[in-house]
């Protein structure tokens, strides 16, 4: 496989074919990249007595998370999910289509 510069390469959901090459970031599995973002957010959630668990990342880009501790059942957890977690994950991992909580 011949490597080509990222600027001229086609990106197909992290997969490459022929001479196409994704960027190093894009070629990292989606689950690992989502986990990296969650680990960046985690200290702020833990400071409020909660935690976040990455449960699953589906092939269609749906991320499932589970709240723990003070986050479980907290009325602000919806805002934390939408404004904090989902916004950050979708900005940094474009393959993600949405983030949903599971029990």
C-alpha positions in Angstrom: 0.0 0.0 0.0 1.4 3.4 -1.0 1.0 6.1 1.6 -0.3 9.5 0.4 -0.5 12.8 2.3 -3.6 13.2 4.4 -4.7 16.3 2.5 -5.2 14.3 -0.7 -6.4 11.1 0.9 -10.0 10.0 1.0 -11.5 9.2 4.4 -14.0 6.4 4.6 -15.1 5.8 8.2 -11.5 5.0 9.3 -11.1 2.4 6.6 -8.7 2.6 3.7 -8.4 0.9 0.4 -5.9 1.1 -2.4 -3.7 4.1 -1.9 -6.0 5.9 0.4 -4.8 6.6 4.0 -6.7 8.2 6.9 -5.0 10.5 9.3 -3.4 8.9 12.4 -6.3 10.3 14.5 -9.0 9.1 12.2 -7.4 5.7 11.9 -7.6 5.2 15.7 -10.6 3.0 16.5 -13.7 5.1 17.3 -14.2 3.5 20.7 -10.6 4.5 21.8 -11.1 8.0 20.7 -14.5 8.3 22.5 -12.8 6.9 25.6 -10.1 9.5 25.4 -12.7 12.3 25.3 -14.6 10.8 28.2 -11.3 10.6 30.2 -10.8 14.3 29.6 -14.3 15.1 30.9 -14.2 12.5 33.8 -12.3 14.7 36.3 -15.0 17.4 36.2 -17.8 14.8 36.7 -15.8 13.1 39.5 -15.4 16.5 41.2 -19.2 16.6 41.6 -19.2 13.1 43.1 -20.1 11.2 39.9 -18.5 9.2 37.2 -19.1 8.2 33.5 -18.7 4.7 32.1 -18.4 4.0 28.3 -20.8 1.1 27.7 -20.8 0.8 23.9 -20.1 2.5 20.6 -22.3 1.1 17.8 -21.4 0.8 14.2 -23.8 3.6 13.4 -22.1 6.0 15.7 -24.3 5.8 18.8 -22.4 6.0 22.0 -23.9 4.6 25.2 -22.7 5.8 28.5 -23.7 5.0 32.1 -23.7 7.6 34.9 -22.5 6.5 38.4 -22.5 8.0 41.8 -24.0 11.5 42.2 -24.7 11.6 38.5 -27.1 8.7 38.6 -30.6 10.2 38.8 -29.3 13.7 39.1 -31.6 16.3 37.4 -28.6 18.0 35.9 -27.3 14.8 34.2 -29.3 15.5 31.1 -27.6 18.9 30.7 -24.2 17.3 31.5 -24.9 14.7 28.8 -26.0 17.1 26.1 -23.9 20.2 26.8 -20.8 18.6 28.1 -20.3 15.0 27.0 -22.2 14.8 23.7 -20.9 18.1 22.5 -17.3 17.3 23.2 -17.4 13.7 21.9 -19.1 14.8 18.6 -16.6 17.6 18.1 -13.6 15.4 18.6 -15.0 12.1 17.1 -17.1 13.1 14.0 -18.2 9.5 13.4 -20.4 9.8 16.6 -24.0 10.6 15.7 -25.3 10.8 19.3 -24.6 10.0 22.9 -27.3 8.3 25.0 -27.5 7.2 28.7 -28.2 3.6 29.6 -29.1 2.2 33.1 
